[in-house]
């Protein structure tokens, strides 16, 4: 996959990403809980249904998106990360676009994100709708999150 408008970035699907590259990217974006257990992080990425990555001209991992899916009725966009030095360069758009294209036949595509206006604007620009805006459909989302490890 390539996008000439964003420079010399190499995009790849289902790359086996070295643990050190994963940890460096997750740390760079401040996802320290995930980076704190490199083996668990590697297992999570490895067990994803689909992973798409972005590397700069030097081969550094600068972006990653991963999905979990039954490939019929649901796709969950689990992680979308772009290194802070490369944000706002359309890399996240290309990564999410690859996920949406891969699962375009799936009925429901879901993601959960932080309460940051920039993230909400980004996902809305890609066609996602905040469940709170769908009140007339009478849909509800429930989540159970286990306790976070001590910092």
Secondary structure as UniProt FT lines:
FT   HELIX           4..6
FT   STRAND          10..13
FT   HELIX           19..28
FT   TURN            29..30
FT   HELIX           32..35
FT   HELIX           38..46
FT   STRAND          50..55
FT   TURN            57..58
FT   STRAND          61..69
FT   STRAND          74..82
FT   HELIX           84..86
FT   TURN            87..88
FT   HELIX           91..102
FT   TURN            103..105
FT   STRAND          108..110
FT   HELIX           117..125
FT   TURN            126..127
FT   HELIX           131..137
//
